[in-house]
Amino acid sequence: MRTSHFVCIGISLLLLASCKEETEKPKVIYDASKAGKELTKADSTQIKIADLPIQMQGTNYLIHPVGDLNVYEKRAKNKYGSSSVNDLSFTISNTSEYQITGYLQNFKFQKIGSDSIKALTDKPVLIQTATYLKSVSDKINKQIMVYTLMDMDTNKDGKLDVSDITTLYLSKISGEKFTKVSVDFQELIDWNLIESQNRLYFRTVEDTNKNGNFDSKDVLHYNYIDLASKDLEVKTYDPISN
């Protein structure tokens, strides 16, 4: 019984060490000797596919989500026992009324009545959400998309995934003027549309102590964009001290 007790303690310590290592994995690595922060090309080992096109209500563009073919391993039983088999999913995105979600490498835009299809970007990105701001777009006669995505390999593990910093981008409904509005190396916390002011508010956090993670010792930045303005300039504000 005593031996079993020490075995349990040993296993518990190993699990705690494993969990600690997982939670302390840095989201940003500042070591300049390691791999570059920006990937220059997509992973050629993945099979790219596209979902059927989506048209946001009131727009003249089709949006084609592009991503990797999803392959899942599952256990299957047969008369000789269990074995691993691959299960394919040809669906790479989910769509609600004005939002597309997933883990996507790109969007292709096609104007109604045209056979020409143009890519949102030619750089490696991992897009999590793409939202059409319909309510404001109708008011200001300017059709705007907002994206949350990863665009840099900030933890320098050679790939773009959810362990990298999330950023905020805007574009026209055509995919043109695809522009980053959050600051490099600042993690996007959230964003919110205030329709009465035609403003897009968003918060980011900066790793001011340079420990590679975002915690309570870091600084939050508060920003907004007047979507009706011509240049879509990002402005900062301070709701704490004012």
MDAnalysis code that builds the backbone (N, CA, C; Angstrom):
import MDAnalysis as mda
import numpy as np

u = mda.Universe.empty(726, n_residues=242, atom_resindex=np.repeat(np.arange(242), 3), trajectory=True)
u.add_TopologyAttr("name", ["N", "CA", "C"] * 242)
u.add_TopologyAttr("resid", np.arange(1, 243))
u.add_TopologyAttr("resname", ["MET", "ARG", "THR", "SER", "HIS", "PHE", "VAL", "CYS", "ILE", "GLY", "ILE", "SER", "LEU", "LEU", "LEU", "LEU", "ALA", "SER", "CYS", "LYS", "GLU", "GLU", "THR", "GLU", "LYS", "PRO", "LYS", "VAL", "ILE", "TYR", "ASP", "ALA", "SER", "LYS", "ALA", "GLY", "LYS", "GLU", "LEU", "THR", "LYS", "ALA", "ASP", "SER", "THR", "GLN", "ILE", "LYS", "ILE", "ALA", "ASP", "LEU", "PRO", "ILE", "GLN", "MET", "GLN", "GLY", "THR", "ASN", "TYR", "LEU", "ILE", "HIS", "PRO", "VAL", "GLY", "ASP", "LEU", "ASN", "VAL", "TYR", "GLU", "LYS", "ARG", "ALA", "LYS", "ASN", "LYS", "TYR", "GLY", "SER", "SER", "SER", "VAL", "ASN", "ASP", "LEU", "SER", "PHE", "THR", "ILE", "SER", "ASN", "THR", "SER", "GLU", "TYR", "GLN", "ILE", "THR", "GLY", "TYR", "LEU", "GLN", "ASN", "PHE", "LYS", "PHE", "GLN", "LYS", "ILE", "GLY", "SER", "ASP", "SER", "ILE", "LYS", "ALA", "LEU", "THR", "ASP", "LYS", "PRO", "VAL", "LEU", "ILE", "GLN", "THR", "ALA", "THR", "TYR", "LEU", "LYS", "SER", "VAL", "SER", "ASP", "LYS", "ILE", "ASN", "LYS", "GLN", "ILE", "MET", "VAL", "TYR", "THR", "LEU", "MET", "ASP", "MET", "ASP", "THR", "ASN", "LYS", "ASP", "GLY", "LYS", "LEU", "ASP", "VAL", "SER", "ASP", "ILE", "THR", "THR", "LEU", "TYR", "LEU", "SER", "LYS", "ILE", "SER", "GLY", "GLU", "LYS", "PHE", "THR", "LYS", "VAL", "SER", "VAL", "ASP", "PHE", "GLN", "GLU", "LEU", "ILE", "ASP", "TRP", "ASN", "LEU", "ILE", "GLU", "SER", "GLN", "ASN", "ARG", "LEU", "TYR", "PHE", "ARG", "THR", "VAL", "GLU", "ASP", "THR", "ASN", "LYS", "ASN", "GLY", "ASN", "PHE", "ASP", "SER", "LYS", "ASP", "VAL", "LEU", "HIS", "TYR", "ASN", "TYR", "ILE", "ASP", "LEU", "ALA", "SER", "LYS", "ASP", "LEU", "GLU", "VAL", "LYS", "THR", "TYR", "ASP", "PRO", "ILE", "SER", "ASN"])
u.atoms.positions = np.array([
    [0.830, -1.203, 0.000],
    [0.000, 0.000, 0.000],
    [0.865, 1.254, 0.000],
    [1.975, 1.205, 0.747],
    [2.883, 2.353, 0.805],
    [3.498, 2.622, -0.558],
    [3.896, 1.541, -1.256],
    [4.481, 1.696, -2.590],
    [3.476, 2.317, -3.544],
    [2.231, 1.858, -3.490],
    [1.185, 2.401, -4.353],
    [0.978, 3.887, -4.076],
    [1.090, 4.258, -2.796],
    [0.906, 5.651, -2.421],
    [1.971, 6.534, -3.078],
    [3.246, 6.048, -3.028],
    [4.326, 6.820, -3.634],
    [4.209, 6.850, -5.157],
    [3.708, 5.778, -5.751],
    [3.486, 5.753, -7.201],
    [2.459, 6.800, -7.596],
    [1.375, 6.890, -6.804],
    [0.332, 7.887, -7.072],
    [0.880, 9.301, -6.966],
    [1.718, 9.529, -5.948],
    [2.322, 10.848, -5.780],
    [3.207, 11.179, -6.976],
    [3.990, 10.170, -7.408],
    [4.877, 10.378, -8.554],
    [4.110, 10.723, -9.806],
    [3.015, 10.003, -10.049],
    [2.186, 10.270, -11.221],
    [1.577, 11.653, -11.143],
    [1.113, 12.034, -9.944],
    [0.509, 13.350, -9.761],
    [1.515, 14.464, -10.042],
    [2.756, 14.285, -9.562],
    [3.782, 15.288, -9.801],
    [4.104, 15.417, -11.279],
    [4.140, 14.270, -11.973],
    [4.391, 14.303, -13.408],
    [3.284, 15.035, -14.145],
    [2.034, 14.780, -13.727],
    [0.901, 15.454, -14.371],
    [0.934, 16.948, -14.110],
    [1.275, 17.328, -12.866],
    [1.364, 18.743, -12.533],
    [2.467, 19.422, -13.325],
    [3.606, 18.742, -13.456],
    [4.716, 19.305, -14.223],
    [4.340, 19.470, -15.675],
    [3.617, 18.467, -16.207],
    [3.174, 18.534, -17.599],
    [2.212, 19.690, -17.821],
    [1.244, 19.861, -16.890],
    [0.276, 20.947, -17.000],
    [0.959, 22.301, -16.886],
    [1.938, 22.396, -15.964],
    [2.652, 23.648, -15.777],
    [3.417, 24.026, -17.024],
    [4.068, 23.001, -17.639],
    [4.826, 23.256, -18.861],
    [3.899, 23.717, -19.972],
    [2.699, 23.130, -20.039],
    [1.741, 23.495, -21.082],
    [1.252, 24.927, -20.909],
    [0.934, 25.316, -19.661],
    [0.394, 26.653, -19.428],
    [1.463, 27.725, -19.560],
    [2.736, 27.361, -19.349],
    [3.795, 28.346, -19.394],
    [4.441, 28.451, -20.771],
    [3.926, 27.716, -21.728],
    [4.464, 27.822, -23.080],
    [4.258, 29.232, -23.603],
    [5.329, 29.944, -23.953],
    [5.190, 31.350, -24.352],
    [4.441, 31.519, -25.671],
    [3.678, 32.588, -25.771],
    [2.971, 32.905, -27.004],
    [3.839, 33.747, -27.929],
    [4.848, 34.399, -27.335],
    [5.794, 35.200, -28.111],
    [7.206, 34.812, -27.700],
    [8.079, 34.624, -28.680],
    [9.491, 34.375, -28.419],
    [10.277, 35.514, -29.047],
    [11.095, 36.173, -28.259],
    [11.815, 37.357, -28.727],
    [13.242, 37.046, -29.149],
    [13.663, 35.789, -29.019],
    [15.023, 35.402, -29.365],
    [15.238, 35.568, -30.869],
    [16.062, 36.530, -31.247],
    [16.280, 36.828, -32.671],
    [17.037, 35.719, -33.388],
    [17.687, 34.813, -32.639],
    [18.461, 33.744, -33.270],
    [17.578, 32.619, -33.786],
    [16.294, 32.612, -33.368],
    [15.390, 31.546, -33.800],
    [14.699, 31.925, -35.103],
    [13.819, 31.044, -35.566],
    [13.175, 31.225, -36.873],
    [12.451, 32.552, -36.962],
    [12.304, 33.068, -38.171],
    [11.668, 34.362, -38.404],
    [10.246, 34.404, -37.920],
    [9.777, 35.612, -37.601],
    [8.439, 35.784, -37.042],
    [7.348, 35.637, -38.089],
    [7.705, 35.806, -39.384],
    [6.695, 35.793, -40.427],
    [6.958, 34.654, -41.394],
    [5.991, 33.791, -41.597],
    [6.125, 32.713, -42.558],
    [6.009, 33.292, -43.963],
    [6.799, 32.746, -44.882],
    [6.813, 33.296, -46.235],
    [5.976, 32.481, -47.206],
    [5.590, 31.258, -46.828],
    [4.769, 30.450, -47.720],
    [3.916, 29.489, -46.914],
    [2.847, 29.038, -47.533],
    [1.934, 28.123, -46.858],
    [2.514, 26.716, -46.823],
    [1.949, 25.873, -45.969],
    [2.386, 24.488, -45.844],
    [1.942, 23.702, -47.078],
    [2.913, 23.281, -47.889],
    [2.597, 22.606, -49.148],
    [2.166, 21.159, -48.950],
    [2.313, 20.628, -47.732],
    [1.929, 19.235, -47.487],
    [0.430, 19.087, -47.289],
    [-0.281, 20.182, -47.047],
    [-1.715, 20.140, -46.830],
    [-2.473, 20.220, -48.156],
    [-3.633, 19.585, -48.189],
    [-4.490, 19.628, -49.378],
    [-5.498, 20.755, -49.217],
    [-5.443, 21.733, -50.102],
    [-6.342, 22.883, -50.022],
    [-7.675, 22.571, -50.710],
    [-8.764, 22.937, -50.058],
    [-10.090, 22.811, -50.645],
    [-10.878, 24.083, -50.343],
    [-12.008, 24.254, -51.011],
    [-12.865, 25.413, -50.778],
    [-14.286, 24.947, -50.510],
    [-14.968, 25.633, -49.601],
    [-16.392, 25.396, -49.404],
    [-17.166, 26.095, -50.521],
    [-18.434, 25.776, -50.645],
    [-19.274, 26.461, -51.613],
    [-19.374, 27.947, -51.253],
    [-19.545, 28.808, -52.243],
    [-19.512, 30.261, -51.984],
    [-20.685, 30.746, -51.146],
    [-20.430, 31.875, -50.473],
    [-21.406, 32.518, -49.588],
    [-21.629, 33.935, -50.082],
    [-22.882, 34.374, -50.075],
    [-23.188, 35.757, -50.426],
    [-23.865, 36.425, -49.239],
    [-23.206, 37.461, -48.716],
    [-23.806, 38.218, -47.629],
    [-24.972, 39.048, -48.172],
    [-26.050, 39.103, -47.419],
    [-27.253, 39.805, -47.868],
    [-26.962, 41.262, -48.231],
    [-27.425, 41.658, -49.409],
    [-27.277, 43.042, -49.835],
    [-25.957, 43.361, -50.504],
    [-25.116, 42.335, -50.752],
    [-23.819, 42.570, -51.393],
    [-23.799, 41.944, -52.781],
    [-22.800, 42.330, -53.577],
    [-22.658, 41.830, -54.942],
    [-21.452, 40.921, -55.110],
    [-21.037, 40.284, -54.011],
    [-19.851, 39.428, -54.065],
    [-20.125, 38.056, -53.467],
    [-19.533, 37.035, -54.105],
    [-19.490, 35.700, -53.537],
    [-18.174, 35.547, -52.783],
    [-18.241, 34.906, -51.624],
    [-17.050, 34.667, -50.810],
    [-16.800, 33.163, -50.740],
    [-15.621, 32.727, -51.208],
    [-15.242, 31.319, -51.202],
    [-14.256, 31.061, -50.063],
    [-14.645, 30.363, -48.987],
    [-13.690, 30.018, -47.924],
    [-12.709, 28.953, -48.411],
    [-11.431, 29.146, -48.127],
    [-10.380, 28.219, -48.542],
    [-9.614, 27.753, -47.306],
    [-9.394, 26.450, -47.217],
    [-8.656, 25.908, -46.069],
    [-8.115, 24.539, -46.366],
    [-7.628, 23.869, -45.322],
    [-7.046, 22.535, -45.462],
    [-8.110, 21.460, -45.332],
    [-7.963, 20.410, -46.110],
    [-8.819, 19.234, -45.977],
    [-8.619, 18.641, -44.590],
    [-9.714, 18.439, -43.869],
    [-9.639, 17.913, -42.501],
    [-9.645, 16.396, -42.507],
    [-8.605, 15.814, -41.911],
    [-8.491, 14.366, -41.801],
    [-8.448, 14.004, -40.321],
    [-9.409, 13.195, -39.868],
    [-9.491, 12.798, -38.462],
    [-9.196, 11.314, -38.334],
    [-8.425, 10.978, -37.303],
    [-8.165, 9.566, -37.027],
    [-9.196, 9.057, -36.029],
    [-9.785, 7.922, -36.306],
    [-10.738, 7.331, -35.374],
    [-10.472, 5.842, -35.238],
    [-10.970, 5.258, -34.163],
    [-10.784, 3.834, -33.893],
    [-11.952, 3.063, -34.478],
    [-11.656, 2.015, -35.197],
    [-12.694, 1.166, -35.792],
    [-12.474, -0.278, -35.354],
    [-13.562, -0.981, -35.094],
    [-13.473, -2.372, -34.648],
    [-13.807, -3.312, -35.802],
    [-13.048, -4.378, -35.889],
    [-13.354, -5.439, -36.852],
    [-13.126, -6.778, -36.161],
    [-13.227, -7.837, -36.896],
    [-13.129, -9.165, -36.263],
    [-11.729, -9.471, -35.741],
    [-10.749, -8.678, -36.172],
    [-9.384, -8.892, -35.706],
    [-9.014, -7.927, -34.569],
    [-9.961, -7.134, -34.119],
    [-9.692, -6.161, -33.067],
    [-9.918, -4.749, -33.572],
    [-9.354, -3.786, -32.866],
    [-9.547, -2.387, -33.256],
    [-8.368, -1.909, -34.095],
    [-8.616, -0.932, -34.937],
    [-7.572, -0.355, -35.768],
    [-7.902, 1.105, -36.027],
    [-6.904, 1.855, -36.496],
    [-7.093, 3.275, -36.790],
    [-7.451, 3.455, -38.260],
    [-8.445, 4.275, -38.500],
    [-8.812, 4.607, -39.872],
    [-8.963, 6.122, -39.971],
    [-8.814, 6.640, -41.169],
    [-8.947, 8.076, -41.388],
    [-10.353, 8.427, -41.838],
    [-10.873, 9.492, -41.275],
    [-12.203, 9.975, -41.623],
    [-12.041, 11.386, -42.189],
    [-12.601, 11.637, -43.373],
    [-12.444, 12.925, -44.032],
    [-13.639, 13.830, -43.770],
    [-13.354, 15.118, -43.595],
    [-14.409, 16.118, -43.536],
    [-14.131, 17.144, -44.625],
    [-15.053, 17.265, -45.555],
    [-14.871, 18.192, -46.663],
    [-15.453, 19.575, -46.355],
    [-15.952, 19.766, -45.141],
    [-16.463, 21.069, -44.711],
    [-15.414, 21.764, -43.864],
    [-15.017, 22.960, -44.255],
    [-13.927, 23.652, -43.558],
    [-14.394, 24.908, -42.833],
    [-15.668, 25.306, -43.031],
    [-16.144, 26.534, -42.381],
    [-17.570, 26.362, -41.896],
    [-17.958, 27.262, -41.017],
    [-19.343, 27.347, -40.553],
    [-19.845, 28.755, -40.834],
    [-21.117, 28.858, -41.192],
    [-21.658, 30.151, -41.588],
    [-22.935, 30.470, -40.822],
    [-22.963, 31.667, -40.226],
    [-24.203, 32.207, -39.679],
    [-24.656, 33.321, -40.612],
    [-25.576, 34.154, -40.191],
    [-26.155, 35.127, -41.116],
    [-25.121, 36.074, -41.723],
    [-24.231, 36.596, -40.885],
    [-23.255, 37.560, -41.396],
    [-21.831, 37.214, -40.968],
    [-21.583, 35.967, -40.596],
    [-20.251, 35.599, -40.130],
    [-19.844, 34.217, -40.641],
    [-18.547, 34.106, -40.975],
    [-17.947, 32.836, -41.378],
    [-16.872, 32.514, -40.351],
    [-16.873, 31.273, -39.833],
    [-15.873, 30.872, -38.849],
    [-15.182, 29.589, -39.305],
    [-14.017, 29.347, -38.747],
    [-13.260, 28.138, -39.070],
    [-11.787, 28.378, -38.811],
    [-10.963, 27.523, -39.405],
    [-9.514, 27.713, -39.404],
    [-9.112, 27.749, -40.872],
    [-9.162, 28.938, -41.448],
    [-9.101, 29.106, -42.892],
    [-7.797, 29.774, -43.320],
    [-7.309, 29.382, -44.501],
    [-6.071, 29.945, -45.030],
    [-6.303, 31.175, -45.909],
    [-7.524, 31.330, -46.407],
    [-7.781, 32.457, -47.299],
    [-9.271, 32.557, -47.586],
    [-9.636, 33.652, -48.237],
    [-10.952, 33.805, -48.856],
    [-10.725, 34.236, -50.296],
    [-11.568, 33.743, -51.198],
    [-11.551, 34.195, -52.586],
    [-12.858, 34.937, -52.853],
    [-12.740, 36.092, -53.510],
    [-13.888, 36.957, -53.742],
    [-14.213, 37.010, -55.226],
    [-15.495, 36.921, -55.548],
    [-15.955, 36.898, -56.933],
    [-17.165, 37.817, -57.085],
    [-17.027, 38.815, -57.922],
    [-18.148, 39.728, -58.142],
    [-19.240, 39.023, -58.943],
    [-20.491, 39.261, -58.553],
    [-21.625, 38.661, -59.258],
    [-21.574, 39.066, -60.740],
    [-21.692, 38.071, -61.612],
    [-21.644, 38.326, -63.042],
    [-20.261, 38.241, -63.646],
    [-19.242, 37.986, -62.808],
    [-17.865, 37.887, -63.290],
    [-17.303, 36.505, -62.989],
    [-16.413, 36.020, -63.862],
    [-15.732, 34.745, -63.629],
    [-14.406, 34.932, -62.908],
    [-14.018, 36.181, -62.693],
    [-12.744, 36.465, -62.051],
    [-12.851, 36.256, -60.541],
    [-11.877, 35.538, -59.971],
    [-11.835, 35.281, -58.524],
    [-10.514, 35.808, -57.977],
    [-10.582, 36.649, -56.956],
    [-9.388, 37.254, -56.382],
    [-9.220, 36.841, -54.927],
    [-7.978, 36.592, -54.538],
    [-7.667, 36.174, -53.171],
    [-7.639, 37.372, -52.226],
    [-8.014, 37.135, -50.997],
    [-7.947, 38.173, -49.970],
    [-6.501, 38.582, -49.723],
    [-5.597, 37.602, -49.633],
    [-4.187, 37.869, -49.339],
    [-3.309, 36.827, -50.009],
    [-2.060, 37.190, -50.241],
    [-1.086, 36.251, -50.789],
    [-0.078, 35.818, -49.717],
    [-0.347, 36.177, -48.466],
    [0.534, 35.809, -47.356],
    [-0.107, 34.726, -46.497],
    [0.708, 33.904, -45.831],
    [0.145, 32.888, -44.935],
    [-0.592, 33.522, -43.761],
    [-1.842, 33.137, -43.560],
    [-2.637, 33.580, -42.414],
    [-3.502, 32.405, -41.956],
    [-4.011, 32.510, -40.748],
    [-4.985, 31.545, -40.239],
    [-6.186, 32.353, -39.755],
    [-7.261, 32.332, -40.545],
    [-8.424, 33.163, -40.271],
    [-9.428, 32.389, -39.427],
    [-9.834, 32.968, -38.292],
    [-10.808, 32.330, -37.417],
    [-12.225, 32.838, -37.656],
    [-12.367, 34.158, -37.857],
    [-13.699, 34.715, -38.106],
    [-13.624, 35.782, -39.189],
    [-14.680, 35.867, -39.978],
    [-14.858, 36.947, -40.946],
    [-16.305, 37.406, -40.812],
    [-16.499, 38.674, -40.481],
    [-17.827, 39.185, -40.158],
    [-18.164, 40.381, -41.051],
    [-19.327, 40.313, -41.659],
    [-19.805, 41.444, -42.448],
    [-20.581, 42.385, -41.543],
    [-20.153, 43.644, -41.487],
    [-20.793, 44.628, -40.610],
    [-21.991, 45.248, -41.327],
    [-23.027, 44.472, -41.511],
    [-24.154, 44.880, -42.348],
    [-24.879, 46.107, -41.810],
    [-25.162, 46.125, -40.506],
    [-25.985, 47.208, -39.960],
    [-25.357, 48.571, -40.177],
    [-24.051, 48.662, -39.968],
    [-23.350, 49.931, -40.187],
    [-23.104, 50.159, -41.669],
    [-22.784, 49.102, -42.399],
    [-22.506, 49.229, -43.831],
    [-23.690, 49.842, -44.566],
    [-24.896, 49.441, -44.187],
    [-26.098, 49.990, -44.824],
    [-26.256, 51.483, -44.533],
    [-25.851, 51.913, -43.333],
    [-26.011, 53.324, -42.935],
    [-25.003, 54.236, -43.623],
    [-23.767, 53.783, -43.719],
    [-22.695, 54.651, -44.221],
    [-22.377, 54.397, -45.685],
    [-23.121, 53.474, -46.304],
    [-22.906, 53.154, -47.726],
    [-21.457, 52.738, -47.989],
    [-20.936, 51.931, -47.071],
    [-19.567, 51.417, -47.185],
    [-19.575, 50.000, -46.616],
    [-19.405, 49.007, -47.472],
    [-19.535, 47.603, -47.059],
    [-18.202, 47.091, -46.524],
    [-18.188, 46.745, -45.222],
    [-16.945, 46.453, -44.510],
    [-16.984, 45.056, -43.902],
    [-15.858, 44.343, -44.029],
    [-15.650, 43.056, -43.371],
    [-14.598, 43.225, -42.278],
    [-14.758, 42.498, -41.168],
    [-13.763, 42.504, -40.099],
    [-13.338, 41.066, -39.838],
    [-12.028, 40.857, -39.635],
    [-11.460, 39.519, -39.497],
    [-10.650, 39.406, -38.205],
    [-10.709, 38.237, -37.568],
    [-9.756, 37.889, -36.514],
    [-8.898, 36.753, -37.057],
    [-7.588, 36.892, -36.920],
    [-6.693, 35.918, -37.556],
    [-5.305, 35.963, -36.938],
    [-4.502, 34.963, -37.280],
    [-3.087, 34.935, -36.946],
    [-2.301, 35.203, -38.228],
    [-1.356, 36.126, -38.164],
    [-0.585, 36.457, -39.363],
    [0.919, 36.348, -39.165],
    [1.364, 36.013, -37.947],
    [2.788, 35.848, -37.675],
    [3.016, 34.642, -36.768],
    [4.106, 33.954, -37.007],
    [4.510, 32.827, -36.165],
    [5.216, 33.387, -34.936],
    [4.441, 33.952, -34.026],
    [5.030, 34.683, -32.901],
    [5.753, 33.785, -31.901],
    [5.344, 32.532, -31.791],
    [6.053, 31.633, -30.868],
    [7.148, 30.830, -31.570],
    [7.347, 31.093, -32.866],
    [8.458, 30.557, -33.657],
    [8.554, 29.033, -33.604],
    [7.386, 28.385, -33.787],
    [7.405, 26.923, -33.864],
    [7.254, 26.443, -35.309],
    [7.328, 27.376, -36.259],
    [7.310, 27.021, -37.665],
    [5.940, 26.867, -38.281],
    [4.886, 27.280, -37.576],
    [3.532, 27.148, -38.113],
    [2.633, 28.230, -37.521],
    [1.523, 28.480, -38.222],
    [0.493, 29.376, -37.714],
    [-0.617, 28.554, -37.085],
    [-0.926, 28.835, -35.816],
    [-2.019, 28.150, -35.137],
    [-2.525, 29.025, -34.003],
    [-3.426, 28.491, -33.184],
    [-4.044, 29.288, -32.123],
    [-3.069, 29.633, -31.010],
    [-1.853, 29.084, -31.044],
    [-0.840, 29.441, -30.058],
    [-0.129, 30.745, -30.413],
    [-0.388, 31.271, -31.599],
    [0.185, 32.554, -32.009],
    [-0.769, 33.701, -31.666],
    [-0.288, 34.925, -31.808],
    [-1.066, 36.105, -31.440],
    [-2.214, 36.324, -32.419],
    [-3.400, 36.627, -31.876],
    [-4.576, 36.939, -32.683],
    [-4.596, 38.431, -33.011],
    [-4.883, 38.761, -34.263],
    [-4.873, 40.143, -34.721],
    [-6.220, 40.507, -35.344],
    [-6.389, 41.800, -35.652],
    [-7.640, 42.307, -36.221],
    [-7.366, 42.983, -37.554],
    [-8.181, 42.628, -38.568],
    [-8.048, 43.191, -39.918],
    [-9.405, 43.688, -40.402],
    [-9.373, 44.621, -41.356],
    [-10.566, 45.080, -42.050],
    [-10.352, 44.947, -43.557],
    [-11.448, 44.860, -44.300],
    [-11.387, 44.937, -45.758],
    [-12.724, 45.412, -46.288],
    [-12.750, 45.751, -47.571],
    [-14.015, 45.978, -48.254],
    [-14.691, 44.628, -48.479],
    [-15.962, 44.633, -48.843],
    [-16.692, 43.393, -49.100],
    [-16.092, 42.649, -50.293],
    [-15.341, 43.346, -51.128],
    [-14.681, 42.741, -52.285],
    [-13.361, 42.075, -51.908],
    [-12.934, 42.228, -50.645],
    [-11.634, 41.719, -50.220],
    [-10.515, 42.721, -50.420],
    [-10.796, 43.825, -51.098],
    [-9.781, 44.859, -51.319],
    [-9.543, 45.643, -50.033],
    [-8.402, 46.329, -49.999],
    [-8.002, 47.138, -48.835],
    [-7.919, 46.287, -47.562],
    [-7.376, 45.081, -47.712],
    [-7.200, 44.180, -46.570],
    [-6.106, 44.768, -45.684],
    [-6.493, 45.288, -44.500],
    [-5.596, 46.108, -43.694],
    [-5.594, 45.668, -42.237],
    [-4.401, 45.563, -41.679],
    [-4.266, 45.243, -40.261],
    [-4.488, 46.498, -39.435],
    [-5.366, 46.412, -38.426],
    [-5.663, 47.583, -37.596],
    [-5.159, 47.429, -36.163],
    [-4.821, 46.227, -35.737],
    [-4.189, 46.047, -34.426],
    [-2.674, 46.123, -34.600],
    [-1.974, 46.336, -33.504],
    [-0.522, 46.534, -33.536],
    [0.193, 45.183, -33.441],
    [1.301, 45.061, -34.181],
    [2.112, 43.845, -34.110],
    [2.465, 43.505, -32.664],
    [2.374, 42.219, -32.335],
    [2.726, 41.673, -31.029],
    [1.786, 42.106, -29.904],
    [0.635, 42.682, -30.268],
    [-0.412, 42.909, -29.274],
    [-1.545, 41.919, -29.534],
    [-1.938, 41.206, -28.495],
    [-2.968, 40.181, -28.605],
    [-4.369, 40.812, -28.586],
    [-5.173, 40.492, -29.591],
    [-6.551, 40.966, -29.613],
    [-7.349, 40.256, -28.521],
    [-8.027, 41.037, -27.686],
    [-8.885, 40.467, -26.648],
    [-10.306, 40.296, -27.172],
    [-10.892, 41.378, -27.673],
    [-12.243, 41.320, -28.225],
    [-12.517, 42.581, -29.033],
    [-13.617, 42.571, -29.767],
    [-14.062, 43.761, -30.488],
    [-15.578, 43.856, -30.397],
    [-16.082, 45.087, -30.600],
    [-17.518, 45.316, -30.478],
    [-17.935, 46.449, -31.406],
    [-19.071, 46.274, -32.061],
    [-19.593, 47.283, -32.971],
    [-20.648, 48.122, -32.253],
    [-20.443, 49.448, -32.228],
    [-21.431, 50.376, -31.671],
    [-22.126, 51.054, -32.847],
    [-23.317, 50.579, -33.168],
    [-24.005, 51.029, -34.379],
    [-24.377, 52.502, -34.318],
    [-24.767, 53.000, -33.154],
    [-25.224, 54.392, -33.039],
    [-24.128, 55.389, -33.374],
    [-22.860, 54.972, -33.208],
    [-21.731, 55.859, -33.487],
    [-20.942, 55.443, -34.722],
    [-21.363, 54.365, -35.358],
    [-20.618, 53.818, -36.509],
    [-19.169, 53.520, -36.129],
    [-18.981, 53.014, -34.921],
    [-17.627, 52.762, -34.434],
    [-17.387, 51.279, -34.148],
    [-16.168, 50.873, -34.462],
    [-15.693, 49.539, -34.104],
    [-14.694, 49.697, -32.956],
    [-15.056, 49.217, -31.782],
    [-14.170, 49.265, -30.623],
    [-13.434, 47.932, -30.475],
    [-12.172, 47.991, -30.041],
    [-11.451, 46.746, -29.766],
    [-10.374, 46.968, -28.714],
    [-10.071, 45.875, -28.000],
    [-9.044, 45.902, -26.961],
    [-7.908, 44.956, -27.331],
    [-6.690, 45.366, -26.996],
    [-5.526, 44.498, -27.157],
    [-4.705, 44.538, -25.876],
    [-3.833, 43.551, -25.716],
    [-2.933, 43.530, -24.567],
    [-1.507, 43.414, -25.079],
    [-0.614, 44.181, -24.474],
    [0.797, 44.215, -24.870],
    [1.657, 43.543, -23.809],
    [2.559, 42.701, -24.244],
    [3.448, 41.988, -23.335],
    [4.574, 42.926, -22.891],
    [4.241, 43.854, -22.012],
    [5.194, 44.890, -21.630],
    [6.361, 44.366, -20.801],
    [6.162, 43.264, -20.064],
    [7.276, 42.725, -19.290],
    [8.108, 41.709, -20.073],
    [7.709, 41.487, -21.343],
    [8.486, 40.654, -22.274],
    [8.779, 39.250, -21.746],
    [7.785, 38.663, -21.062],
    [7.979, 37.285, -20.595],
    [7.394, 36.262, -21.568],
    [6.849, 36.752, -22.679],
    [6.341, 35.849, -23.707],
    [4.887, 35.477, -23.553],
    [4.277, 35.827, -22.429],
    [2.877, 35.523, -22.175],
    [2.110, 36.805, -21.845],
    [0.791, 36.720, -21.913],
    [-0.052, 37.867, -21.574],
    [-0.690, 37.615, -20.221],
    [-0.423, 38.499, -19.258],
    [-0.885, 38.295, -17.894],
    [-1.307, 39.629, -17.280],
    [-1.603, 39.600, -15.992],
    [-2.138, 40.781, -15.298],
    [-1.122, 41.907, -15.171],
    [0.157, 41.631, -15.405],
    [1.179, 42.662, -15.303],
    [1.366, 43.436, -16.603],
    [0.684, 43.001, -17.655],
    [0.817, 43.651, -18.950],
    [-0.194, 44.788, -19.103],
    [-0.040, 45.550, -20.173],
    [-0.838, 46.761, -20.384],
    [-1.916, 46.513, -21.432],
    [-3.151, 46.947, -21.104],
    [-4.264, 46.881, -22.046],
    [-4.352, 48.185, -22.837],
    [-4.681, 48.038, -24.121],
    [-4.872, 49.195, -24.988],
    [-6.312, 49.209, -25.486],
    [-6.930, 50.379, -25.445],
    [-8.324, 50.558, -25.859],
    [-8.342, 51.398, -27.139],
    [-9.048, 50.911, -28.155],
    [-9.009, 51.545, -29.460],
    [-10.405, 51.584, -30.085],
    [-10.573, 52.510, -31.017],
    [-11.796, 52.499, -31.820],
    [-11.506, 53.050, -33.207],
    [-12.370, 52.699, -34.158],
    [-12.273, 53.178, -35.534],
    [-13.623, 53.759, -35.925],
    [-13.611, 54.967, -36.449],
    [-14.819, 55.563, -37.005],
    [-14.983, 55.004, -38.413],
    [-15.913, 54.071, -38.578],
    [-16.064, 53.385, -39.848],
    [-16.580, 54.288, -40.955],
    [-17.189, 55.414, -40.588],
    [-17.684, 56.360, -41.593],
    [-16.583, 57.265, -42.124],
    [-15.427, 57.278, -41.445],
    [-14.332, 58.148, -41.873],
    [-13.654, 57.577, -43.118],
    [-12.990, 58.444, -43.838],
    [-12.379, 58.041, -45.105],
    [-11.173, 57.142, -44.900],
    [-10.332, 57.473, -43.918],
    [-9.063, 56.753, -43.756],
    [-9.117, 55.609, -42.750],
    [-10.235, 55.442, -42.042],
    [-10.392, 54.370, -41.045],
    [-9.227, 54.354, -40.046],
    [-8.895, 55.526, -39.545],
    [-7.778, 55.651, -38.613],
    [-8.123, 55.038, -37.255],
    [-7.151, 54.333, -36.681],
    [-7.305, 53.764, -35.353],
    [-6.987, 54.831, -34.309],
    [-7.928, 55.052, -33.391],
    [-7.720, 56.030, -32.332],
    [-7.744, 55.324, -30.982],
    [-6.895, 55.779, -30.085],
    [-6.832, 55.194, -28.743],
    [-7.631, 56.054, -27.762],
    [-8.096, 55.438, -26.702],
    [-8.790, 56.172, -25.639],
    [-8.496, 55.459, -24.321],
    [-8.761, 56.144, -23.212],
    [-8.481, 55.592, -21.891],
    [-9.729, 55.687, -21.012],
    [-10.494, 54.614, -20.906],
    [-11.705, 54.656, -20.082],
    [-11.415, 54.533, -18.589],
    [-10.184, 54.270, -18.218],
    [-9.844, 54.076, -16.805],
    [-9.534, 55.391, -16.112],
    [-8.626, 56.183, -16.688],
    [-8.183, 57.408, -16.026],
    [-9.123, 58.580, -16.284],
    [-9.912, 58.550, -17.343],
    [-10.799, 59.671, -17.644],
    [-12.038, 59.653, -16.747],
])
